[in-house]
């Protein structure tokens, strides 16, 4: 529960309360270990992503890098690594650890060889950011390619949202609306 509350505080701009919620989540984790989770890496991934988000919001890039490094040393499952690596790469770029960012970007690309959709756009944007950080803007994307990646990603999110509405929201709305005209 605390792990679910932390991002809400962060969204409201209260990094201190978000950090406190993460501390409570850690305490609860050590008290109950895996009561709520079938896979301990689920917890580590979620916890790490929240730590990174807080670190970035408060400007503690070194703390974010430390959290990302510690998690990536322990995460073994592909899906979990795929979720943490993009944030770790963004942090590496921000602190100008370009060699480590490049290695992680190569790993991320190798985890899903048939890159399509949002995943491919994320990799393209990270490659462009890394090229810019290395003062190689010619190795990045053109403005058109960057816009295509951003709009392609937005399009994929909007399509997923529309599909979820059709499958879950509208059927429930119709059930609630039955008999409304009686």
Secondary structure per residue as TSV (DSSP state, phi and psi in degrees):
chain	resnum	aa	ss	phi	psi
A	1	X	-	360.0	-44.7
A	2	X	H	-62.0	-34.8
A	3	X	H	-67.9	-27.2
A	4	X	H	-81.2	-26.8
A	5	X	H	-78.3	-34.3
A	6	X	H	-53.5	-47.6
A	7	X	H	-66.5	-27.0
A	8	X	H	-67.1	-42.0
A	9	X	H	-64.3	-39.2
A	10	X	H	-64.4	-40.8
A	11	X	H	-60.5	-35.0
A	12	X	T	-79.9	-1.5
A	13	X	T	87.6	10.9
A	14	X	-	-105.5	83.8
A	15	X	H	-65.1	-32.4
A	16	X	H	-64.5	-45.7
A	17	X	H	-68.9	-34.5
A	18	X	H	-63.0	-43.8
A	19	X	H	-62.6	-40.6
A	20	X	H	-63.4	-39.4
A	21	X	H	-63.7	-38.4
A	22	X	H	-65.6	-37.7
A	23	X	H	-62.9	-42.4
A	24	X	H	-64.6	-37.4
A	25	X	H	-63.0	-39.6
A	26	X	H	-64.7	-45.0
A	27	X	H	-59.1	-45.6
A	28	X	H	-63.9	-38.2
A	29	X	H	-60.7	-47.1
A	30	X	H	-69.7	-27.7
A	31	X	H	-74.5	-39.3
A	32	X	H	-115.2	-3.0
A	33	X	T	47.7	-111.9
A	34	X	T	-105.8	29.8
A	35	X	S	-55.3	-43.2
A	36	X	S	-92.2	-10.9
A	37	X	-	-126.5	138.0
A	38	X	S	-77.7	-27.0
A	39	X	-	-127.6	113.3
A	40	X	H	-59.0	-25.2
A	41	X	H	-68.7	-24.0
A	42	X	H	-60.0	-46.7
A	43	X	H	-63.8	-47.1
A	44	X	H	-60.6	-42.7
A	45	X	H	-61.5	-51.1
A	46	X	H	-61.4	-44.2
A	47	X	H	-61.4	-45.9
A	48	X	H	-64.6	-43.7
A	49	X	H	-61.4	-36.5
A	50	X	H	-70.2	-41.5
A	51	X	H	-59.0	-43.9
A	52	X	H	-64.2	-43.9
A	53	X	H	-60.9	-43.1
A	54	X	H	-64.6	-46.0
A	55	X	H	-59.2	-41.0
A	56	X	H	-69.0	-37.8
A	57	X	H	-67.0	-38.4
A	58	X	H	-91.8	0.4
A	59	X	T	80.9	17.4
A	60	X	-	-93.8	69.4
A	61	X	H	-62.6	-38.0
A	62	X	H	-61.8	-40.2
A	63	X	H	-65.2	-39.1
A	64	X	H	-64.2	-42.5
A	65	X	H	-62.7	-42.3
A	66	X	H	-60.3	-44.9
A	67	X	H	-63.5	-45.2
A	68	X	H	-62.6	-45.4
A	69	X	H	-61.2	-45.0
A	70	X	H	-62.4	-42.8
A	71	X	H	-66.9	-44.1
A	72	X	H	-67.4	-22.3
A	73	X	H	-70.2	-27.0
A	74	X	H	-103.7	-29.0
A	75	X	-	-71.4	127.4
A	76	X	-	-114.5	-22.8
A	77	X	S	-82.0	137.9
A	78	X	H	-54.4	-50.0
A	79	X	H	-57.5	-43.4
A	80	X	H	-66.7	-41.6
A	81	X	H	-63.6	-39.9
A	82	X	H	-63.1	-28.6
A	83	X	H	-82.4	-32.4
A	84	X	H	-88.3	-34.1
A	85	X	H	-55.3	-45.3
A	86	X	H	-58.0	-39.9
A	87	X	H	-69.3	-38.8
A	88	X	H	-63.1	-40.1
A	89	X	H	-64.8	-43.8
A	90	X	H	-58.8	-41.9
A	91	X	H	-65.1	-44.9
A	92	X	H	-57.8	-42.0
A	93	X	H	-64.5	-42.1
A	94	X	H	-63.1	-34.5
A	95	X	T	-97.2	10.5
A	96	X	T	63.0	33.5
A	97	X	-	-93.5	67.0
A	98	X	H	-66.1	-35.8
A	99	X	H	-63.4	-45.5
A	100	X	H	-66.4	-39.6
A	101	X	H	-61.0	-41.3
A	102	X	H	-64.7	-43.2
A	103	X	H	-62.0	-43.3
A	104	X	H	-68.3	-36.1
A	105	X	H	-65.7	-39.4
A	106	X	H	-63.6	-41.4
A	107	X	H	-63.3	-45.2
A	108	X	H	-58.9	-44.6
A	109	X	H	-64.7	-33.7
A	110	X	H	-75.3	-21.7
A	111	X	H	-70.6	-23.4
A	112	X	T	-140.0	83.5
A	113	X	S	-60.2	-37.4
A	114	X	S	-87.3	79.1
A	115	X	-	-79.5	119.8
A	116	X	-	-139.1	160.6
A	117	X	H	60.9	-139.9
A	118	X	H	-59.8	-39.9
A	119	X	H	-61.5	-45.9
A	120	X	H	-64.6	-39.8
A	121	X	H	-64.2	-40.5
A	122	X	H	-60.7	-46.2
A	123	X	H	-63.0	-42.5
A	124	X	H	-61.6	-44.8
A	125	X	H	-65.4	-39.9
A	126	X	H	-65.7	-39.6
A	127	X	H	-61.4	-42.0
A	128	X	H	-65.3	-42.2
A	129	X	H	-62.5	-42.0
A	130	X	H	-64.5	-43.3
A	131	X	H	-60.1	-41.2
A	132	X	H	-65.4	-42.8
A	133	X	H	-63.3	-30.7
A	134	X	T	-89.3	9.3
A	135	X	T	58.6	38.2
A	136	X	-	-122.5	60.6
A	137	X	G	-60.2	-24.7
A	138	X	G	-68.1	-21.8
A	139	X	G	-85.4	-10.1
A	140	X	S	-85.5	-158.5
A	141	X	-	-95.4	155.6
A	142	X	-	-72.0	168.5
A	143	X	H	-60.4	-39.6
A	144	X	H	-64.0	-44.2
A	145	X	H	-63.5	-40.5
A	146	X	H	-63.9	-43.3
A	147	X	H	-66.0	-39.5
A	148	X	H	-60.9	-40.8
A	149	X	H	-65.2	-45.1
A	150	X	H	-65.3	-48.6
A	151	X	H	-68.5	-34.6
A	152	X	H	-62.8	-40.7
A	153	X	H	-66.2	-45.1
A	154	X	H	-60.8	-41.6
A	155	X	H	-59.9	-43.4
A	156	X	H	-63.3	-41.8
A	157	X	H	-64.7	-42.5
A	158	X	H	-65.4	-39.4
A	159	X	H	-63.0	-43.7
A	160	X	H	-63.9	-40.2
A	161	X	H	-64.0	-44.9
A	162	X	H	-63.0	-40.5
A	163	X	H	-64.8	-41.7
A	164	X	H	-63.9	-40.5
A	165	X	I	-59.5	-46.2
A	166	X	I	-64.3	-37.8
A	167	X	I	-80.8	-34.8
A	168	X	I	-116.6	-46.5
A	169	X	I	-75.1	-54.6
A	170	X	H	-63.3	-40.6
A	171	X	H	-59.2	-39.9
A	172	X	H	-67.4	-38.8
A	173	X	H	-62.9	-41.8
A	174	X	H	-64.7	-39.3
A	175	X	H	-62.5	-42.7
A	176	X	H	-68.8	-30.9
A	177	X	H	-82.6	-11.9
A	178	X	T	-63.8	132.6
A	179	X	T	82.9	1.2
A	180	X	T	-66.0	-28.4
A	181	X	T	-89.1	-0.9
A	182	X	-	-75.5	360.0
